[in-house]
């Protein structure tokens, strides 16, 4: 998986979500110094790590246009990849893939009859839903077995929540995870129309991390990123 392949996947995702009227705003990916990001990413993402309320984090990202995709319900999707260029191939150094749902869903939940026929809203109309952020990180340089897996999932901004993931995620894997789990009605309606190919990064999970609950992806070949 090269830088250009990853950038192309994000472009396809953006175009597909626009074509199916699932997003309201978008920033197409850019490549600069081996980093794949979006137009207003630089200097605007540190807020996501601050010890402030979730609504403040969301509002700052939203107001600064610091996202790849803004879904119709207000959820923000961010995808950043960093590569190391070598003579033989592009090497993935790290990635951060985030989903920030809108902290305020009352507008939809208080008048569900207005939205219930639109697939994008079908899964957020229940009043017992609690929006919370998720983030898939790949960070082999800071790897500590079990404590800080190379690839891991963080739920709800919990500092020490790092659920092991078997491999880094491609943009296609990430967006399919988001759509399947948080927009399931729309996913089942449009999944046959999405042009999302099946490509995977090699596995990076350690044997000890397979002995605790973890997420397994579709990758098949293990590689040691610590070398």
HELIX and SHEET records of a PDB file:
HELIX    1   1 UNK A    3  UNK A   19  1                                  17    
HELIX    2   2 UNK A   46  UNK A   49  5                                   4    
HELIX    3   3 UNK A   54  UNK A   63  1                                  10    
HELIX    4   4 UNK A  106  UNK A  109  1                                   4    
HELIX    5   5 UNK A  112  UNK A  115  1                                   4    
HELIX    6   6 UNK A  119  UNK A  121  5                                   3    
HELIX    7   7 UNK A  140  UNK A  142  5                                   3    
HELIX    8   8 UNK A  171  UNK A  182  1                                  12    
HELIX    9   9 UNK A  184  UNK A  190  1                                   7    
HELIX   10  10 UNK A  191  UNK A  193  5                                   3    
HELIX   11  11 UNK A  207  UNK A  211  5                                   5    
SHEET    1   A 5 UNK A  23  UNK A  26  0                                        
SHEET    2   A 5 UNK A  69  UNK A  71 -1                                        
SHEET    3   A 5 UNK A  76  UNK A  85 -1                                        
SHEET    4   A 5 UNK A  35  UNK A  38 -1                                        
SHEET    5   A 5 UNK A  29  UNK A  32 -1                                        
SHEET    1   B 7 UNK A  23  UNK A  26  0                                        
SHEET    2   B 7 UNK A  69  UNK A  71 -1                                        
SHEET    3   B 7 UNK A  76  UNK A  85 -1                                        
SHEET    4   B 7 UNK A  90  UNK A 100 -1                                        
SHEET    5   B 7 UNK A 134  UNK A 139 -1                                        
SHEET    6   B 7 UNK A 151  UNK A 155 -1                                        
SHEET    7   B 7 UNK A 163  UNK A 164 -1                                        
END                                                                             
